Amino acid sequence: MTIIQEQAIQLIQQLPDDKIQAIITLATDEIKLMRLEKSEKLSKKKKAIRMLENLNLKLPDDFNADYELEKALEEKYGFVN
């Protein structure tokens, strides 16, 4: 348990039950919101991956990555050793 969790427990122990119920409600709502946000982020990531997969990008059969890199570096910096 973290220090902040211990502090929260100590404070909660000082409260009457009706006030603790309000804290429980608040914590429950916060947990639901965190799950929803996580779900939405995951959904956006899945959608982005599906979009990339649907692009069906393919390199030519004769694509030479080393040559392309060397060519790009030469264009940007002049010449490459």
Order of alpha helices (4+ residues) and beta strands (2+ residues): alpha-alpha-alpha
